[in-house]
Amino acid sequence: MNPNRSIQERIIALTHRLPETVRLVAVSKYQSSEAIVEAYDAGQRIFGESRVQELIAKQEELAPICLDLMWHFIGNLQSNKVKHIAPFIHMIQSVSSRKLLDEINKQALRYQRRIDVLLEVHVAEEETKQGFLPNELVDTLREIREHAQDYTGVRLCGLMAMASYTDDEVQIEREFGLVADLYQQIRNSDLLINPEDFEELSMGMSNDYPIALRKGATLIRLGTAVFGE
Ligand SMILES: *Cc1c(COP(=O)(O)O)cnc(C)c1O
C-alpha cells in the first residue's frame, strides 16, 4: 500500500481491480467522519463498523449528508445493544450465536424491518475469534428452518469469517477454503428457508483479501487498505 495515496485514490484503485461479483466494505472503525465522507464522495457506499457507540454517533452525523450510505456491523455485538442499531443497520455480519440472531429478529420486527445478517463461522486458531463451529452452524440452520415462521425479521444472506492472524498463507487459504466449502454445502442443502437470499461470503481483510478472493469471497472488509494505517 502506498502511504502517499489519498483515500479516494485507494478506493478507485481497489474497486477497479475487484471482480464484478465482489463488493468492498470500507472498514471505518476509528476513522473520522471526514474520512468517511471522502470515501463516500469517491463512490464507496458500504462501511463497516465494530463498536455500537461509535457507529451511532457517525450514523447520526452522516445520515443527512451521505444519503445512500449502508452500514454493516462487523464486530462483537452484545444482544442488549442490538436495539440501538436495529432502526438503521443495513447488515449485521457478525452473528455468532442463536441468542444474538433471535434478538436481531425481535428488534427488526419491533421496527417493522427485515435486517440482513451473515452467520459468523469460527475457523481461525485463536480462541478469541467469535463464531459458530461448522457443525453448530448446521444445527442452528436446522433449528431456524423448523421455526421459519418466527424469523421474518431477518434475512439470512450468507457467511462471514476471519482467518487466523498469521503470515502463513497456506493456513489462511485452508481456513478460507473451509468456509467456502461450508458455504457451498449449505447452498446445496435443504437447510435454507430462502435459498435465493444466501449468496454472500464475507472474508478477507487488508492483509489477506487476495487469498479470500481466490476462495470466492463476495464481500471483502478492508480498513487500512482504504484509510491507511
Ligand atoms: C478491523 C476489521 C477489519 C479490517 O481490518 P484491516 O486489517 O484494517 O483491513 C475487517 N474485519 C473485521 C471483523 C475487523 O474488525
The ligand as an SDF file (V2000), in Angstrom:
LIG
                    3D

 15 15  0  0  0  0  0  0  0  0999 V2000
  -10.9140   -4.1590   11.6520 C   0  0  0  0  0  0  0  0  0  0  0  0
  -11.5850   -5.2420   10.9110 C   0  0  0  0  0  0  0  0  0  0  0  0
  -11.3870   -5.4210    9.5390 C   0  0  0  0  0  0  0  0  0  0  0  0
  -10.4190   -4.5670    8.7260 C   0  0  0  0  0  0  0  0  0  0  0  0
   -9.1150   -4.8120    9.0910 O   0  0  0  0  0  0  0  0  0  0  0  0
   -7.8830   -4.2240    8.2330 P   0  0  0  0  0  0  0  0  0  0  0  0
   -6.7650   -5.0990    8.5700 O   0  0  0  0  0  0  0  0  0  0  0  0
   -7.7010   -2.8150    8.6910 O   0  0  0  0  0  0  0  0  0  0  0  0
   -8.2880   -4.3050    6.7970 O   0  0  0  0  0  0  0  0  0  0  0  0
  -12.0880   -6.4210    8.8960 C   0  0  0  0  0  0  0  0  0  0  0  0
  -12.9430   -7.2200    9.5660 N   0  0  0  0  0  0  0  0  0  0  0  0
  -13.1650   -7.0930   10.8780 C   0  0  0  0  0  0  0  0  0  0  0  0
  -14.1170   -8.0090   11.5440 C   0  0  0  0  0  0  0  0  0  0  0  0
  -12.4940   -6.0990   11.5910 C   0  0  0  0  0  0  0  0  0  0  0  0
  -12.7160   -5.9870   12.9140 O   0  0  0  0  0  0  0  0  0  0  0  0
  1  2  1  0
  2  3  1  0
  2 14  2  0
  3  4  1  0
  3 10  2  0
  4  5  1  0
  5  6  1  0
  6  7  2  0
  6  8  1  0
  6  9  1  0
 10 11  1  0
 11 12  2  0
 12 13  1  0
 12 14  1  0
 14 15  1  0
M  END
$$$$
